[in-house]
Amino acid sequence: MTTLPTPAEHTLLEEMFSAAVAAARPGAAQIAAHLPPLPKGRIVVVGAGKGAAAMAGALEQVLAERAPNRGITGVVVTRYAHGYPTKAIKVIEAGHPNPDTASQQAAARILALAEGLGADDLLICLISGGGSALMALPASGLTLKDKQTVNRALLRCGATIEEINCVRKHLSAIKGGRLAAAAWPAPVLTLMVSDVPGDDPAVIASGPTVADPTTREQALAILDRYAVEAPAAVRAHLQSPASESPKPGDPRLSTNTGIMLATPQDALEAAAAIARSRGYTPVILGNALEGEARDVAQVHAGIARQIARYGQPVAAPCVLLSGGETTVTVRGHGRGGRNTEFLLSLGIALRGHPGIWALAADTDGIDGVEKNAGAIITPTTLERAAAMGLNPTARLDDNDSYSIFAALDNLVTTGPTLTNVNDFRAIVITPAAAPG
């Protein structure tokens, strides 16, 4: 048997990724299905995340159709270049993955809107991935610089998103349920797009409207576990009971309602439908896979080789699909995000197998801090790298995955997708001429 023509695999990977992103972008009809009866009082809309502006635009469309004469006010904050046209809802663009002054100013405006509400009003919160950095309001006694220092260290040390957000919540004046507590006694409706393993509302954007089960002691333990050199003010704050967040059972959160509009599983199932329609058997390995990107790649490579050689657990042609959020412990000085790091490690492990192709990309269109969403590997990736004098193993050791895929012209570039359900990985396995 021979492998399928090159364009077929490449096209399939791109079609699956496009379908995954489309499934992660909630529209007006989906939002309308979850809106409650409108209140007697004011409707205030706030939000944070890479999809917040697009969600605000869709919500405005719904409210204009349902109650054309009702006025709304609000502020949402999104990443730079992730804006979307709105009329009544103010869109602020700010820094991600590290918060900046705009992040702090947006958070202060959002909190002020919530604090002015009463029992007859309604606060609608539009929350999506990236909201933690984008809506950064330091707790009393802390500065934005304090938060930036801790955030950068946590992003580089290999901490999971749950661990990072545990710390963020206890350094914040708005996260970990504090936004909803500020809105009391107004009811709060939170519409969410999940970018976290397990779709835990308390973790998405650090749960500004959700009770926080984590503790300040856990936050301190995370800093110690990863040897984070936090400013003295941060440690002093976490040692004080004043840093504790609202917990489950807090009466100020009793009128909250949370709705999940899109999840990583939705994206994977959309991709699986594309694969099935093209004659490939889809296998979803999981929507919440975590771990070091290069190590997760080794596991994926082992499964792919088993299928190619033995037809187990399924026979080719098939597609392995997975989602979640891997981590990268930065030890080198190169460029690259967790998706290109995953792919470079995967390519090295596959050793140029003639029947295996793969794509890994972030559904928000940005892998790390670069302008690409991810990249693609082909059976000739290692061969072409060698012909250009590139050493994939050395590049991986230097965390320089972006540079090698840029040189090979195998980057996936979409621009901002205005949503985010985290990473998407697809491995296409075709009948090959030689076993792997």
C-alpha positions as CSV (number, residue, x, y, z in Angstrom):
1,M,0.0,0.0,0.0
2,T,1.1,3.6,-0.6
3,T,0.5,6.8,1.3
4,L,-2.2,9.2,0.2
5,P,-1.1,12.2,-1.8
6,T,0.5,14.9,0.2
7,P,-2.2,17.5,-0.4
8,A,-4.9,15.2,1.1
9,E,-3.4,14.9,4.5
10,H,-2.5,18.6,4.7
11,T,-6.0,19.7,3.6
12,L,-7.6,17.3,6.1
13,L,-5.6,18.7,9.0
14,E,-6.5,22.2,8.1
15,E,-10.2,21.4,7.6
16,M,-10.3,19.7,11.0
17,F,-8.7,22.7,12.7
18,S,-11.1,25.1,11.0
19,A,-14.1,23.0,12.1
20,A,-12.7,22.9,15.7
21,V,-12.4,26.7,15.8
22,A,-15.8,27.3,14.4
23,A,-17.4,25.0,17.0
24,A,-15.7,27.0,19.7
25,R,-17.1,30.4,18.6
26,P,-20.6,30.9,20.1
27,G,-23.0,32.9,18.0
28,A,-26.1,35.0,18.7
29,A,-28.5,32.0,18.5
30,Q,-26.6,30.0,21.1
31,I,-26.4,33.0,23.4
32,A,-30.2,33.7,22.9
33,A,-31.0,30.2,24.1
34,H,-29.6,30.9,27.5
35,L,-30.8,34.4,28.3
36,P,-33.3,34.6,31.2
37,P,-36.3,37.0,31.1
38,L,-35.0,40.5,31.2
39,P,-35.0,42.3,34.5
40,K,-37.0,45.3,35.7
41,G,-33.8,47.3,36.2
42,R,-30.6,47.8,34.4
43,I,-28.7,45.3,32.2
44,V,-25.0,45.6,32.6
45,V,-22.6,43.5,30.6
46,V,-19.0,42.9,31.6
47,G,-16.5,40.3,30.4
48,A,-12.9,39.3,29.9
49,G,-11.1,36.9,27.6
50,K,-9.9,36.4,24.0
51,G,-13.5,35.8,22.9
52,A,-15.1,38.5,25.1
53,A,-15.5,41.2,22.4
54,A,-17.0,38.8,19.9
55,M,-19.4,37.4,22.5
56,A,-20.4,41.0,23.4
57,G,-21.2,41.7,19.7
58,A,-23.4,38.6,19.6
59,L,-25.1,39.5,22.8
60,E,-25.9,43.0,21.6
61,Q,-27.5,41.5,18.5
62,V,-29.7,39.3,20.7
63,L,-30.8,42.1,23.0
64,A,-31.5,44.4,20.1
65,E,-33.9,41.8,18.7
66,R,-35.5,40.8,22.0
67,A,-35.8,44.3,23.5
68,P,-34.9,47.0,21.0
69,N,-35.8,49.8,23.3
70,R,-33.9,48.6,26.3
71,G,-30.6,50.3,26.9
72,I,-27.5,48.3,28.1
73,T,-24.1,49.4,29.4
74,G,-21.0,47.5,29.8
75,V,-17.2,47.0,29.4
76,V,-15.4,43.9,28.2
77,V,-11.6,43.4,27.9
78,T,-9.9,41.3,25.3
79,R,-6.4,40.8,24.0
80,Y,-4.8,43.4,21.6
81,A,-6.0,42.8,18.0
82,H,-8.9,40.7,19.3
83,G,-11.5,43.5,19.2
84,Y,-15.0,43.2,17.6
85,P,-17.5,46.0,16.6
86,T,-20.0,46.8,19.3
87,K,-22.4,49.7,20.0
88,A,-23.2,50.0,23.7
89,I,-20.6,47.7,25.2
90,K,-17.1,49.3,25.5
91,V,-14.3,47.0,24.3
92,I,-10.9,47.5,25.8
93,E,-7.8,45.8,24.5
94,A,-5.1,44.8,26.9
95,G,-2.0,42.6,27.4
96,H,-1.8,38.8,27.3
97,P,-0.2,36.6,28.6
98,N,1.2,39.2,30.9
99,P,-1.2,41.9,32.2
100,D,-0.5,45.6,31.6
101,T,-1.8,48.9,32.7
102,A,-4.8,48.5,30.3
103,S,-5.6,45.2,32.0
104,Q,-5.7,47.0,35.4
105,Q,-7.8,49.9,34.2
106,A,-10.3,47.6,32.5
107,A,-10.7,45.5,35.6
108,A,-11.2,48.6,37.8
109,R,-14.0,49.8,35.4
110,I,-15.6,46.3,35.4
111,L,-15.6,46.1,39.2
112,A,-17.1,49.6,39.6
113,L,-20.0,48.6,37.3
114,A,-20.7,45.6,39.4
115,E,-20.6,47.5,42.7
116,G,-23.3,49.8,41.6
117,L,-26.0,47.2,41.0
118,G,-29.2,46.4,42.9
119,A,-31.6,43.4,43.2
120,D,-33.7,44.5,40.2
121,D,-30.7,44.7,37.9
122,L,-28.9,41.9,35.9
123,L,-25.1,41.5,35.5
124,I,-24.2,39.4,32.4
125,C,-20.6,38.2,32.5
126,L,-18.9,37.0,29.3
127,I,-15.9,34.9,30.2
128,S,-13.4,33.1,28.0
129,G,-9.8,32.0,28.1
130,G,-7.2,34.6,28.7
131,G,-9.4,36.5,31.1
132,S,-7.0,36.1,34.0
133,A,-4.3,38.2,32.5
134,L,-6.6,40.6,30.7
135,M,-8.6,41.5,33.8
136,A,-5.9,42.1,36.4
137,L,-6.7,44.2,39.5
138,P,-4.2,43.7,42.3
139,A,-5.5,43.1,45.8
140,S,-5.0,45.9,48.3
141,G,-1.3,46.3,49.2
142,L,-0.1,44.8,45.9
143,T,1.0,46.5,42.7
144,L,0.6,45.5,39.0
145,K,4.4,45.0,38.9
146,D,4.0,42.4,41.8
147,K,1.4,40.5,39.8
148,Q,3.5,40.7,36.5
149,T,6.5,39.3,38.3
150,V,4.7,36.3,39.7
151,N,2.8,35.7,36.5
152,R,5.9,35.6,34.3
153,A,7.6,33.2,36.7
154,L,4.6,30.9,36.8
155,L,4.3,30.9,33.0
156,R,8.0,29.8,32.6
157,C,8.3,27.2,35.4
158,G,5.9,24.5,34.0
159,A,3.0,25.1,36.5
160,T,-0.4,23.9,35.3
161,I,-3.2,26.4,34.5
162,E,-5.0,25.3,37.7
163,E,-2.0,26.1,39.7
164,I,-1.4,29.5,38.0
165,N,-5.0,30.5,38.5
166,C,-5.0,29.5,42.1
167,V,-2.2,32.0,42.8
168,R,-3.8,34.6,40.6
169,K,-7.1,34.4,42.5
170,H,-5.4,35.1,45.8
171,L,-3.6,38.1,44.5
172,S,-6.6,39.7,43.0
173,A,-9.4,42.1,43.9
174,I,-11.8,40.8,41.2
175,K,-11.1,37.1,40.6
176,G,-12.1,34.0,42.6
177,G,-15.7,35.0,43.0
178,R,-15.0,38.6,44.0
179,L,-16.7,40.2,41.0
180,A,-20.0,38.4,41.7
181,A,-19.7,39.2,45.4
182,A,-19.4,42.9,44.5
183,A,-22.5,42.7,42.4
184,W,-24.7,41.3,45.3
185,P,-27.7,41.5,45.5
186,A,-28.0,41.6,41.7
187,P,-28.4,38.3,39.9
188,V,-25.4,37.3,37.8
189,L,-25.5,35.3,34.6
190,T,-22.1,34.1,33.4
191,L,-21.7,32.8,29.8
192,M,-18.5,30.9,29.4
193,V,-16.2,29.5,26.7
194,S,-13.9,27.0,28.4
195,D,-10.2,26.8,27.8
196,V,-9.3,24.7,30.8
197,P,-9.0,20.9,31.4
198,G,-12.2,19.6,32.9
199,D,-14.2,22.8,32.1
200,D,-14.1,23.9,35.7
201,P,-15.9,27.4,35.9
202,A,-13.7,28.2,38.9
203,V,-10.6,28.0,36.7
204,I,-11.8,29.7,33.5
205,A,-10.3,33.2,33.7
206,S,-9.7,32.5,37.4
207,G,-13.5,32.3,38.0
208,P,-14.4,36.0,38.7
209,T,-18.0,35.0,39.4
210,V,-17.5,31.5,40.8
211,A,-16.8,30.5,44.4
212,D,-13.2,29.5,44.9
213,P,-12.4,26.1,46.6
214,T,-8.7,26.8,46.6
215,T,-6.9,28.4,49.5
216,R,-4.2,31.0,50.1
217,E,-2.1,28.2,51.7
218,Q,-2.3,26.3,48.5
219,A,-1.2,29.4,46.6
220,L,1.9,29.7,48.8
221,A,2.6,26.0,48.4
222,I,2.6,26.5,44.6
223,L,5.1,29.3,44.8
224,D,7.3,27.1,46.9
225,R,6.9,24.0,44.7
226,Y,8.2,25.9,41.7
227,A,10.7,28.0,43.6
228,V,9.1,31.2,42.4
229,E,10.9,34.2,43.7
230,A,7.9,36.3,44.6
231,P,8.1,39.9,45.8
232,A,8.0,40.2,49.6
233,A,4.6,42.0,49.4
234,V,3.1,39.0,47.6
235,R,4.2,36.5,50.3
236,A,3.0,38.8,53.0
237,H,-0.4,39.1,51.4
238,L,-0.8,35.4,51.0
239,Q,0.1,34.9,54.6
240,S,-2.8,37.2,55.7
241,P,-6.4,35.9,56.0
242,A,-7.4,39.0,54.0
243,S,-6.2,37.3,50.9
244,E,-8.8,34.5,51.1
245,S,-11.4,34.3,48.3
246,P,-15.2,33.7,48.6
247,K,-15.8,30.1,49.2
248,P,-18.7,27.7,48.2
249,G,-21.8,28.5,50.2
250,D,-21.0,32.2,50.3
251,P,-24.5,33.9,50.3
252,R,-23.3,36.7,48.0
253,L,-22.9,34.1,45.2
254,S,-26.3,32.4,45.7
255,T,-28.1,34.1,42.8
256,N,-25.4,33.2,40.2
257,T,-26.1,31.1,37.1
258,G,-23.3,29.8,34.9
259,I,-23.7,28.5,31.4
260,M,-21.0,26.8,29.3
261,L,-21.3,27.9,25.6
262,A,-18.3,26.1,24.1
263,T,-15.8,23.5,25.3
264,P,-12.7,21.7,24.1
265,Q,-14.9,18.6,23.6
266,D,-17.1,20.5,21.2
267,A,-14.1,21.4,19.1
268,L,-12.8,17.8,19.0
269,E,-16.2,16.4,18.1
270,A,-16.4,18.9,15.2
271,A,-13.0,17.8,13.9
272,A,-14.0,14.1,14.4
273,A,-17.0,14.7,12.1
274,I,-14.8,16.1,9.4
275,A,-12.4,13.1,9.7
276,R,-15.3,10.6,9.5
277,S,-16.7,12.3,6.4
278,R,-13.4,11.9,4.7
279,G,-13.2,8.2,5.4
280,Y,-10.9,8.3,8.5
281,T,-11.7,6.7,11.8
282,P,-11.5,9.4,14.5
283,V,-10.1,8.5,17.9
284,I,-10.5,11.2,20.6
285,L,-7.7,10.6,23.1
286,G,-9.0,13.2,25.6
287,N,-10.0,16.8,25.8
288,A,-8.0,17.7,29.0
289,L,-4.5,16.3,28.5
290,E,-1.8,18.0,30.5
291,G,1.9,17.6,31.1
292,E,5.2,18.8,29.5
293,A,4.5,19.4,25.8
294,R,7.5,17.3,24.7
295,D,6.5,14.4,27.0
296,V,2.9,14.4,25.9
297,A,4.2,14.3,22.3
298,Q,6.2,11.1,23.1
299,V,3.0,9.4,24.3
300,H,1.1,10.5,21.1
301,A,4.0,9.2,19.0
302,G,3.9,5.8,20.6
303,I,0.2,5.5,20.0
304,A,0.6,6.5,16.4
305,R,3.4,4.0,15.8
306,Q,1.4,1.2,17.3
307,I,-1.5,2.0,14.9
308,A,0.8,2.2,11.9
309,R,2.6,-1.0,12.7
310,Y,-0.1,-3.2,14.2
311,G,-3.4,-1.6,13.5
312,Q,-4.1,-1.3,17.3
313,P,-6.3,0.0,18.8
314,V,-7.7,1.0,15.4
315,A,-6.5,0.5,11.8
316,A,-5.4,3.2,9.5
317,P,-6.6,5.4,8.0
318,C,-7.5,7.1,11.2
319,V,-7.0,10.4,13.1
320,L,-5.9,10.8,16.7
321,L,-7.5,13.9,18.2
322,S,-6.7,15.5,21.6
323,G,-7.0,18.8,23.5
324,G,-6.1,20.3,26.7
325,E,-3.2,22.5,27.9
326,T,0.3,21.3,28.0
327,T,3.1,23.2,29.7
328,V,6.7,24.2,28.7
329,T,9.4,24.5,31.3
330,V,11.6,27.1,29.6
331,R,15.3,26.2,29.9
332,G,16.6,27.5,26.6
333,H,16.7,30.9,24.8
334,G,14.7,30.1,21.6
335,R,11.2,31.1,20.4
336,G,8.1,29.0,20.4
337,G,4.9,28.0,22.2
338,R,3.7,24.8,23.6
339,N,2.1,23.6,20.3
340,T,5.2,23.9,18.2
341,E,7.2,22.4,21.0
342,F,4.8,19.4,21.1
343,L,5.1,19.0,17.3
344,L,8.9,19.2,17.2
345,S,9.1,16.5,19.9
346,L,6.5,14.5,18.0
347,G,8.4,14.7,14.7
348,I,11.7,13.6,16.4
349,A,9.9,10.6,17.9
350,L,8.2,9.6,14.7
351,R,11.6,9.6,12.8
352,G,10.0,10.6,9.5
353,H,7.4,7.8,9.4
354,P,6.0,7.8,5.8
355,G,2.4,7.6,6.8
356,I,2.0,10.0,9.7
357,W,1.1,13.7,9.6
358,A,0.2,16.1,12.4
359,L,-1.0,19.5,13.3
360,A,-1.0,21.2,16.7
361,A,-2.4,24.7,17.2
362,D,-4.0,26.9,19.8
363,T,-7.7,27.6,18.9
364,D,-7.2,31.3,19.8
365,G,-4.8,31.6,16.8
366,I,-1.8,32.4,19.0
367,D,0.8,29.9,20.2
368,G,2.5,31.4,23.1
369,V,3.6,34.9,22.2
370,E,4.2,34.4,18.5
371,K,1.9,35.2,15.7
372,N,1.3,31.7,14.6
373,A,-1.4,29.4,15.9
374,G,0.8,26.3,15.6
375,A,2.4,24.2,12.9
376,I,2.3,21.0,10.8
377,I,4.7,18.1,10.5
378,T,4.9,15.9,7.5
379,P,6.9,12.7,6.8
380,T,9.7,14.8,5.3
381,T,10.0,17.3,8.1
382,L,13.2,15.9,9.5
383,E,14.7,15.3,6.1
384,R,14.1,18.8,5.0
385,A,15.4,20.2,8.3
386,A,18.7,18.2,7.8
387,A,19.0,19.5,4.2
388,M,18.8,23.1,5.6
389,G,21.5,22.4,8.2
390,L,18.9,22.5,11.1
391,N,19.2,20.2,14.1
392,P,15.8,19.4,15.5
393,T,17.0,18.0,18.7
394,A,19.2,21.0,19.4
395,R,16.4,23.3,18.6
396,L,14.1,21.4,21.0
397,D,16.7,21.6,23.8
398,D,16.8,25.4,23.2
399,N,13.0,25.7,23.3
400,D,13.4,27.0,19.7
401,S,10.5,25.2,18.0
402,Y,9.1,28.3,16.3
403,S,12.3,29.0,14.4
404,I,12.6,25.6,12.9
405,F,9.0,25.5,11.6
406,A,9.3,29.0,10.3
407,A,12.4,28.0,8.3
408,L,10.5,24.9,7.0
409,D,7.5,27.1,6.1
410,N,5.2,24.8,8.1
411,L,3.7,27.3,10.5
412,V,-0.1,27.5,10.8
413,T,-1.1,31.2,10.8
414,T,-4.8,32.2,11.2
415,G,-4.7,35.5,13.1
416,P,-6.9,36.0,16.1
417,T,-9.9,33.6,16.0
418,L,-11.9,35.6,18.7
419,T,-12.4,32.5,20.7
420,N,-10.4,30.0,22.8
421,V,-10.9,26.4,23.9
422,N,-7.2,25.8,24.2
423,D,-5.0,23.5,22.2
424,F,-6.0,21.3,19.3
425,R,-3.9,18.3,18.2
426,A,-4.6,16.0,15.2
427,I,-2.4,13.2,14.0
428,V,-3.4,11.7,10.6
429,I,-2.2,8.0,10.1
430,T,-2.5,6.6,6.7
431,P,-1.6,3.1,5.3
432,A,2.2,3.4,4.8
433,A,4.8,1.7,2.6
434,A,6.9,0.8,5.6
435,P,6.2,0.1,9.3
436,G,7.2,2.7,12.0
